[in-house]
Amino acid sequence: MAITSDYKKIIISALLTIGFLAFSNFAVFATDKPNTKVYGVAIKGYDTVAYFTDGRAVKGKSEYSYNWNDASWYFSKPENRNLFAANPERYAPQFRGHCAYGLAKGMLVESDPEEWTIVDNRLYMNYNRSLRYSWRQDKTSMIKKAEENWAEIHN
């Protein structure tokens, strides 16, 4: 019996999900603060505006920082800091920077700033490249489920 390409993708996605659930470092807790496990710096020091303006992940610099929502946000240039300061909700990642895939599965999980997607002008982060791939395969329903779980966690 030949295994089709679609079937292989389903198997790989299932294995990734099982591995993710078995080995991820996660905790479910309510928080209104961004994910700041790296010395109180949001999204591990990456410039959240650059995802929108440059279309890529760019490390920020502490000299171009801005404090918002109990975290320091780093930017690669002062123009990006100013854009963020004028409208932080526009540029801040969804779910306070936690993995959108993990949240769709009911968990708050750290994310990798290199693994991101912009959907409908909103920034979503993922734990790793494999989960980002799986998340992108059905991002509409994943976003919906993540939003439902986020609302539950925050109530």
C-alpha positions, 0 to 999 in steps of 0.5 A: 500500500502506497502512502500518499503525500497527504497521509504523510503530512497527517502522520507528521502533524500528529507525531509533532503534536504528540511530541509537543505535548509530551516534551514541551515546558508548559503551564496553564495560568492566567496572566495579563502580562506579556511572556517575559521569561528573558529578564522582563523583556517581551518576545525575547528582545525582538522588535515586534514592529519589524515583523510588520515593517520589515517582514522578518524577525529582527533583534531589538536593542536595549537603547531603543526600548519602551516600557509597556504592560509591565515589560520592556520592549526592544526595537531595532531603531527609534522609528519602530519604538515610536510606532509601537509607543503610539499604538502598542496593541497594533504591534504586540503579538496576540496572546501576549506572545505565547505560542498560538498552536499551544494555546489552540491546544489549551496550553500557555507555551513559550514561543520562538520569535523566529517562528511567527505569522501575520494574519489579518494584520495580527502577529502570532508566534509559535513554539518552533518551526514544525508547530508553525507549519502545522498551525498554518495548515489550518490557521483560521480554526486554530486562531478561533480555538486559541481565542476561545481558550485565551478567553477561558484562561482569562476568566 
